[in-house]
Amino acid sequence: MKSFKYSMPSEIYFGKEAVLNNRELFKRYEGKAFIITGKSSSRKNGSLEDVIKALEYCEAEYILFDEVEENPSIETIGRAAELGREENISFIIGIGGGSPIDAAKAIGILINNKEYDARSVLGAPPLKSVPLIAVPTTSGTGTEVTQYSIVTDHADKTKKNLGQSVFADITFLDPKYMMDMPYSITVSTALDAFSHLAEAYLNTGANLLSDTYAEKGMDIFGQCLKPLINNTLDYEIREKLLWASTLGGMAIAQVGTSLPHGMGYALTYFKGLPHGKANCILYREYFKVFKDKSRINKILNIIGLNTIDELGDIISKLLNVDIEVTEEELREYTEAFAGNEAKLKNHPEKITKEEIYNIYSKSLLK
């Protein structure tokens, strides 16, 4: 059996009213809290209100930064970190989808390491963050149980990993926050979760433990396919999607993601495609590029499908992606991705630039 390392330091509290039923946990942290969230969704779904109630119960001071945009920029992270330093923040609470929680991780690193700014930290040695609590309100990124923080670098015109390892100390998982999530966001984040499960499974670093997470997560995801297609998303399905997302996060925390994630960054940055859509629009051709399809066939069997094209047709129907790209743009994306050694090394087979281009072109050119 292949040897591997496992690390999952996050405590997970799952269930209805997870935040309020476990509000005593906030007493672990002394000093002022820094709540990091987006502009509106955490207010609408009640997650921000629950966190504030828990903090007030513990008589904890807090300040709020609610300006995190989708795909948070280095500039936004820098502004928030400067505010956190001025306010002598002791711990951070990230509320929302992947963007606010990823931003919270980066902000926590900067608050605790004042010698770095939001750009110089990208090349920094391993650093420690202030304590972090995560309250996810979408079912897709799994960032609540990963060490990754993905930020947008406008200077390099791409998204990139901060390069630091920041696990949440505590994660609260409550499906109620997802009940009124718009259908398009539900689909995009659900497919993002599937992409984490699949790319962990189809990975150079795949091992017994990551496979266990991935296989169980894909089984749960498969149970959600028909409800996703039919938009019959009751509490039980929301709960399952949340578990699929968290299991996907646990899997990629161990082995990372692969080709579609790296290739999708250009589609998000230049074409505005949400992260999950940018990954999964490539999946039909990504699966077909494998020479050894034994694991591809296992994935299809687990989720209850027979062929790659059957999966591709479902993804196309769910995503309904309509973007304009040119051959020249796709060649540029291919050249840029060819330098992404972290993603390329996670693909278990040798792959050429032309094959990468063909994944793009067959997926996107009309």
Disulfide bonds with the S-S distance in Angstrom:
none
